[in-house]
């Protein structure tokens, strides 16, 4: 069972990136997915989550209106589209999964998630 993030990199302020979280060894159809990030010297913070059915999405206030989470069950992948990036978005971004039979729930608490990826670095700098 693995989650693998990709799509990170260096981008100028105001730019965009799309992160991917690909699952292997299990199907995302029955899993709620969360994105978290950790900047140097700071605790891991919640960014966004999407329910197993994909119908419910929630965002942290700091990214609301700029980031969009989506899920492609056919590709077994979750995406995080990040627009209007700011230097304060610089962090390692992690995706995480929790089996969730209710199709409309997701969570901001990292303690409830079971599987974690290794992370992808996002750096926003001019």
Buried (B, 14 or more C-beta within 10 A) or exposed (E): EEBBBEBBEEBEEEBEBBBBBBBEEBEBEBBBBBBBBBBEEEEBBBBBBBBBBBEBBBBBEBBEEBBBBEBEBEEBBBBBBBBEBBEEBBBBBBBBBBEBEEBEBBBBEBEEBEBBBEBBEBBBEE
